[in-house]
Amino acid sequence: MKTQFLLLPCLVFGATVLAQAQSAAVPTKVGIIHIQNALISTKDGQKAAGELQAKFGPRKQEIDKKQTEIAMLRDKLSQGSNTMSEEAKQKLMREIDQKTKSLNRDTEDAQAELDQEQQKVMGDLLQRMQAVINKYSFDNGYAIIIDVSSQQSPVLYAANGIDISKDIVDLYDKSSAASSAAPAATAPVAPKPAAPPATKKAPGTVK
């Protein structure tokens, strides 16, 4: 019975020490990040933006050209409204209407495709950046990182010193460059071909 009473305080003391150790290890720092700006500021983000620009640039030029044509037709209708016949005006208005509908369809299709490509690219970048943020937060004792890039963010004030956006971009680029260089550095060297075995001469063969 005495042994039980002696063990109980020891167990309580051990639990208290463990709780204190756990509470001391809990991080308390708070940081903010402009995640959208950070994504497009990385080298991978800039490369992806350039690729999207190259892919959708010609379609944008085509859309801009159609917008210019419609604007010219509207100017023609406005300037000749008093001199044009009713038939000519109706014909011109139908042409403007057809071109406008075609432009709207092309614009919506291009925008939908662009949005889909951007979401895919940004999703891949965000997944890789999330790993960088997790490591940075753990190594530097952050309890929480808040994304303030959205206008709906609940943060009303944040000191400049807790913005980790640049640190994350630098760390992302560093880790991305390291991971890209690793396969080249560890590539196996192809073995040299073995020399062909020496051919034995048959008995009695004359040199």
Phi, psi and omega in degrees: 000320179295323180299321179297319180291329180285326181285328184300311178299325179296318180294319178296318180296319179296320178295324179294317179297318179297318179296320179294320179295320179293320180292327179290333182275350182288123179291153183232352184287147178239136179227161176236158178212139171269088191297322181294315178296323180295319181297314183279352177271344177288160179295323177294322179294319178294322177295316179297320178297320178295321179293320177295320179297318180293325182285317186260356179302312179299323179292323177295320178297322178294319178295317178299322179296318179294323177297321178295319179297317180295319179298321179294320178294322178293322176296320179297319179293320181292317183287330183256015183298330182271341184251338182282151176286162181296324179295317180295320179295317179297320179296316180293322179294321177294321179296317178297319181295317179296315180294325180292318178296319178296319178296317180297319178296314180297320181294316180295318179296315180295320181292320179295318179293320178296316179299319180295317179294319180295318179297321179294312181296312181294327178296317178295317180295319182295322179297318179288323180290329179299321178296322178294317179298318180299314181294316180299317181295318180293316183291332185251009173073036178270134177273329183204143174237126184250130176278119182249016181286336180276145177291342179272007179297137182284357183285122179263335178208141176209133178291148182298331185290346182258006178278116184257013186303310182296319179299320181291319179298314180297317181291323178297312180298321180295314181291325179293319178294321180294318180291330178287327182278339184298312181300322180292324183286331184256013181295132181292145179273130181293132180292148178289143179295139180289146179291143180295142180297149180292139181274124177281140180274143178289149180300137179086004180283132181274136178290000000 
